[in-house]
Structure formats: structure tokens, C-alpha cells
Amino acid sequence: MSTEWKYEINDLVWAKMKGFPPWPGRVSEPSEALQKIAKKNSKCIFFFGSKNFAWIEIGCLKPYYEFKESLSISCKTATFKEACKAIEQYIQDTKDGKNNGITESETQFENLVKNDTPSQPVKKKISTSVRNSTPNSSVKKRKPQNESSVFDSDDTKSKPKKLRLNSSMNNTDILTQLGLTTNNHLNPLRKNNSLLDRPEVITPESTPLDVTKISRSLMNKNISPSDLKFGFIGLGNMGAGIVKNLLNSGHKVVIWNRTTEKSQMFEDAGAVIGLTPSDVIGGSDITFSCVSDPQVAKDMVFGNCGVLSEITPDKGFVEMSGIDPETSQDIGEAIISKGGRYLEAMLQGSKTEAEEGNLVCMAAGDKTLFDDCQSTFCAIAKNSFYLGEVGSATKMNLILHSIKAVTLAGLAEGMALADRAGISQKDMLEILGMTSLKCSLLMEKGKAMMENNFQTHQALKHIQKDLSLSLNWSDTLEQPCPVTASVNEVFKHAKRLGYSDHDSSAVYVRAKF
């Protein structure tokens, strides 16, 4: 029977962080800076030796004294031995009443956070004594070179060094000088990836869509638009690009979207706006639906003012949403029961490829409906395939997305490993591009990871959704997919860090930190 440990402030612990052995630390009060990135069911831990701070889940903590004998020999590196020596020194100092339960590094950290604010003048100084035993501290060794140096010109041994706030410095730069965190420029062989270095989680900027701009790919296609009227439900990252190409290739389109603001620019380009999904069906011969997930896809069909209410024998419905085979079967049976024709048309590609008309379309279901959609498929995709009965396309789509996700997770770990080892990521990608591994996915996503540019081309949350659907489907087949399951957890963690709406390349943040 396992013991449930409870940890209080100043308790000494062994803390396990990914990529490191259990490390000696102490439960600490989080500063204002750390409170902003607080995690549930976690404790703020001060790490001895490296003098970093991080939020560690309670399940990754063990009491220091109970596991001292077994874990103190778990690692033989110099930094680990230094950390063990530091915690023992702290214990002794506490017994002697020298530190009153507070480490010098914590005092330095709190002072920095309190003083380094926009309202403070840049001439303000923070005095801080530097320990001779700090292995990574560069404050004691460096001497002032000019007036712009962050150190005072008084270099006497009798006075402690002082740190002057500079208008060009940020919190991370100052913390680095105190040995409390690392910095890419000062320490190319990075042994720690501080949480303070993690890219800020902000809503990724989206490039405005120019509906009137005809892509070069579309211009090179010889398309004769169908005389039929086509409806389209959903104007997300993929849907907006698809409708743009349908209009620019001469097709008549009726559209509907949850937020009417997105519909306006398409109305200006010639589309007709329906008030509800059922209005789109009523005003079209064939209607496409491209929404976010299986539940929303069902809502569009079975909900109030939904698709099903207007389906008649002369209507066709094409489901383009990323859904599972079971959901597709349910929608197909409902459409067919009302006399309509049903086709699932799964899409492979990104937002950019949707805008350029370079998607890959995999369809299954009613063959006559597939034939009637040929001019539209030609406008939105570089290739379209008919795979047979309903379910074949959704299954193929989930398989391909699983392979893509596993590839991205592997690339992210490789990029993070190169960064930790001090290997140039640019050189790594250049060499990778000369090998049999070269492909547009690895090169594009690798560049995004290197630049921390996670502008959304295919949202991370959608990749994770497809992984989850794939695993549920594999369970029904009793087919083991251990690698896919592990990668799904990686993407789930990236979502938890706040990168759901960022590009799938943001999984790199999870691998790095």
C-alpha cells in the first residue's frame, strides 16, 4: 500500500524532472513571476546546486531523508554531487541557525523580481553577495570592461559585487548573472532549460486571407466549373481556403459559419450566405461540411436547423471534417435514410495548402456523388482518390495523421537534444536535408521549431484529436499502438502547456522543457 506524502514549505525533497535524475531540492514559496506559470497539484521547488526553480508535480517528489541512502548514489556527475553537498550544507547551516530556513539564492531571486519593474529607474542598484562556492556564477570572475558593464567599477575584495540594472537587460539576463538560470548566449552547452526561457504563450497571429487572390496552382489547372450549386459549412483554417478556391474557379457557393464576421468577405467575392445549415442544404445541390471535430459534425447534421431536416433524394452531402469511422457511418446512414447521397472526403494538408489548392482528397461512399464533385476536388486538391465504401477514407486519414504526429514528436525531441548538447540546429537541419529523411514536413516544421515560430498552419489540438480518434479505433480492432499512445501523451502535455491553438510544431516546447 503506497504512502501519500504531504509537503510543506521548507520540506527537503528529491524532485524528478524530465531528463534528470531525482535531484535534491526544497519546497519553496513561489515568487510573483513563478505564480504566473503555476501548475495544479504541484509544488514550487528550489533545486540545490543549480539554484533553479520549477513547478514539480507532487507525484514526482519524494521526502529527502527517507530516500537519501537510495537516491544519493543514483547519479555520479559532478553537478549532482555538488547539489548533494549543497543540501547537506544547508541542513547543517539550519541546525546552526545561519540561514533561518531561507537560501541566499531565494533572497536574490525575490529581490530581483521586486526591483526589476518598469517603474524603477535604471540607475537603481541591487546589492547581492556572491558565494565563492557557486560553480556556475560568472559574477566573481568577470571584471568591468567599460561603463556599459553590469558590474560596478569597484573591484576590491573587501566589498561584495553589485549588480546595476541596465535598460537593455531583462529578468532572465540578470538571473543568469547570479547563476540562478541559464542563457543561450552565455552558455552554449545548455545543461538546464529554465522555465523562464519558455516561449510566451500568446494567441498565434493568423495571416489575413485574400479571397480575391488566385493561387498559381489554381491558375495552372484547367477547370470547367460544374453547373451545380455547392454549399459549404465551416470557414475555419481549412474551410476558408477551400471556399476561396471554389469561388475563384467559378463555382456557385452558398456558405454558413458560426461567426458571421468570417462570411462577409466571401459574400463580397460572390458567395451567398445561408442563415442556418439547413438553409445551405436547401439552396444547394451538394453541400460540404468542414468543422472542428466529430461532435460538431454531428451537431451540424442532427441539431436544430441542421442538415438532416432538408435532405431529399436530389441532395448530396459530403463530410470533410476530421472524424472517426463510426461517426461517418452514423451520419451516412442518416443521410441515406432520407434518400440523399453521402460521401466522406478526408483532406490531407495544411492551411497554406488549402489556400493554394494543393490538398490531397481521399473519398469513400457514393461513387456518383464523387463523380459529380470532380470539378470542386480539382479546384481544392492536387489529387483525389476514391477508396470504396464509407469508412475507408476516415480510416486512411487517421493512419496518416498518426504517422505525421509520430514524425513530429521525433523531430521535436531531436531538435531539443541538439539544443541541449550545444549542436547547431541549423546545421542539423541542413545535414538532414541531404539524407533520405528529407521531406517538406521535416524541413518546414524543423525551421519553425528552431525559430520558435508556431504560427498556425495545422493546429496542435487537431493533431491530438486525430491521435485520440486513431487510438479509440485501434482499440476496437484490438490492434496495439504503443508508439502512437506515447505520442498522444506528448501532444496532450503540449496542449496542457497552452499550445492548443498553435501550430503542431509547438510540440517542440514540450520536448524542450
C-alpha positions, 0 to 999 in steps of 0.5 A, spaced: 500 500 500 503 506 497 504 512 502 501 519 500 506 524 502 504 531 504 509 537 503 510 543 506 514 549 505 521 548 507 520 540 506 527 537 503 525 533 497 528 529 491 524 532 485 524 528 478 524 532 472 524 530 465 531 528 463 534 528 470 535 524 475 531 525 482 535 531 484 535 534 491 531 540 492 526 544 497 519 546 497 519 553 496 514 559 496 513 561 489 515 568 487 510 573 483 513 571 476 513 563 478 505 564 480 504 566 473 506 559 470 503 555 476 501 548 475 495 544 479 497 539 484 504 541 484 509 544 488 514 550 487 521 547 488 528 550 489 533 545 486 540 545 490 546 546 486 543 549 480 539 554 484 533 553 479 526 553 480 520 549 477 513 547 478 514 539 480 508 535 480 507 532 487 507 525 484 514 526 482 517 528 489 519 524 494 521 526 502 529 527 502 531 523 508 527 517 507 530 516 500 537 519 501 541 512 502 537 510 495 537 516 491 544 519 493 548 514 489 543 514 483 547 519 479 555 520 479 556 527 475 559 532 478 553 537 478 549 532 482 554 531 487 555 538 488 547 539 489 548 533 494 553 537 498 549 543 497 543 540 501 547 537 506 550 544 507 544 547 508 541 542 513 547 543 517 547 551 516 539 550 519 541 546 525 546 552 526 541 557 525 545 561 519 540 561 514 533 561 518 530 556 513 531 561 507 537 560 501 541 566 499 539 564 492 531 565 494 533 572 497 536 574 490 531 571 486 525 575 490 529 581 490 530 581 483 523 580 481 521 586 486 526 591 483 526 589 476 519 593 474 518 598 469 517 603 474 524 603 477 529 607 474 535 604 471 540 607 475 537 603 481 542 598 484 541 591 487 546 589 492 547 581 492 553 577 495 556 572 491 558 565 494 565 563 492 562 556 492 557 557 486 560 553 480 556 556 475 556 564 477 560 568 472 559 574 477 566 573 481 570 572 475 568 577 470 571 584 471 568 591 468 570 592 461 567 599 460 561 603 463 556 599 459 558 593 464 553 590 469 558 590 474 560 596 478 567 599 477 569 597 484 573 591 484 576 590 491 575 584 495 573 587 501 566 589 498 561 584 495 559 585 487 553 589 485 549 588 480 546 595 476 540 594 472 541 596 465 535 598 460 537 593 455 537 587 460 531 583 462 529 578 468 532 572 465 539 576 463 540 578 470 538 571 473 543 568 469 548 573 472 547 570 479 547 563 476 540 562 478 538 560 470 541 559 464 542 563 457 543 561 450 548 566 449 552 565 455 552 558 455 552 554 449 552 547 452 545 548 455 545 543 461 538 546 464 532 549 460 529 554 465 522 555 465 523 562 464 526 561 457 519 558 455 516 561 449 510 566 451 504 563 450 500 568 446 494 567 441 498 565 434 497 571 429 493 568 423 495 571 416 489 575 413 486 571 407 485 574 400 479 571 397 480 575 391 487 572 390 488 566 385 493 561 387 498 559 381 496 552 382 489 554 381 491 558 375 495 552 372 489 547 372 484 547 367 477 547 370 470 547 367 466 549 373 460 544 374 453 547 373 451 545 380 450 549 386 455 547 392 454 549 399 459 549 404 459 549 412 465 551 416 470 557 414 475 555 419 483 554 417 481 549 412 474 551 410 476 558 408 481 556 403 477 551 400 471 556 399 476 561 396 478 556 391 471 554 389 469 561 388 475 563 384 474 557 379 467 559 378 463 555 382 456 557 385 457 557 393 452 558 398 456 558 405 454 558 413 459 559 419 458 560 426 461 567 426 458 571 421 464 576 421 468 570 417 462 570 411 462 577 409 468 577 405 466 571 401 459 574 400 463 580 397 467 575 392 460 572 390 458 567 395 451 567 398 450 566 405 445 561 408 442 563 415 442 556 418 445 549 415 439 547 413 438 553 409 445 551 405 442 544 404 436 547 401 439 552 396 444 547 394 445 541 390 451 538 394 453 541 400 460 540 404 461 540 411 468 542 414 468 543 422 472 542 428 471 535 430 466 529 430 461 532 435 460 538 431 459 534 425 454 531 428 451 537 431 451 540 424 447 534 421 442 532 427 441 539 431 436 544 430 436 547 423 441 542 421 442 538 415 438 532 416 431 536 416 432 538 408 435 532 405 431 529 399 433 524 394 436 530 389 441 532 395 448 530 396 452 531 402 459 530 403 463 530 410 470 533 410 471 534 417 476 530 421 472 524 424 472 517 426 469 511 422 463 510 426 461 517 426 461 517 418 457 511 418 452 514 423 451 520 419 451 516 412 446 512 414 442 518 416 443 521 410 441 515 406 435 514 410 432 520 407 434 518 400 440 523 399 447 521 397 453 521 402 460 521 401 466 522 406 472 526 403 478 526 408 483 532 406 490 531 407 494 538 408 495 544 411 492 551 411 497 554 406 495 548 402 488 549 402 489 556 400 493 554 394 489 548 392 494 543 393 490 538 398 490 531 397 482 528 397 481 521 399 473 519 398 469 513 400 461 512 399 457 514 393 461 513 387 456 518 383 456 523 388 464 523 387 463 523 380 459 529 380 464 533 385 470 532 380 470 539 378 470 542 386 476 536 388 480 539 382 479 546 384 481 544 392 486 538 391 492 536 387 489 529 387 483 525 389 482 518 390 476 514 391 477 508 396 470 504 396 465 504 401 464 509 407 469 508 412 475 507 408 477 514 407 476 516 415 480 510 416 486 512 411 486 519 414 487 517 421 493 512 419 496 518 416 495 523 421 498 518 426 504 517 422 505 525 421 504 526 429 509 520 430 514 524 425 513 530 429 514 528 436 521 525 433 523 531 430 521 535 436 525 531 441 531 531 436 531 538 435 531 539 443 537 534 444 541 538 439 539 544 443 541 541 449 548 538 447 550 545 444 549 542 436 547 547 431 540 546 429 541 549 423 546 545 421 542 539 423 537 541 419 541 542 413 545 535 414 538 532 414 536 535 408 541 531 404 539 524 407 533 520 405 529 523 411 528 529 407 521 531 406 517 538 406 514 536 413 521 535 416 524 541 413 518 546 414 516 544 421 524 543 423 525 551 421 519 553 425 521 549 431 528 552 431 525 559 430 520 558 435 515 560 430 508 556 431 504 560 427 498 556 425 498 552 419 495 545 422 493 546 429 496 542 435 489 540 438 487 537 431 493 533 431 491 530 438 484 529 436 486 525 430 491 521 435 485 520 440 480 518 434 486 513 431 487 510 438 479 509 440 479 505 433 485 501 434 482 499 440 476 496 437 480 492 432 484 490 438 490 492 434 496 495 439 499 502 438 504 503 443 508 508 439 502 512 437 499 512 445 506 515 447 505 520 442 498 522 444 501 523 451 506 528 448 501 532 444 496 532 450 502 535 455 503 540 449 496 542 449 496 542 457 502 547 456 497 552 452 499 550 445 492 548 443 491 553 438 498 553 435 501 550 430 503 542 431 510 544 431 509 547 438 510 540 440 517 542 440 516 546 447 514 540 450 520 536 448 524 542 450 522 543 457 
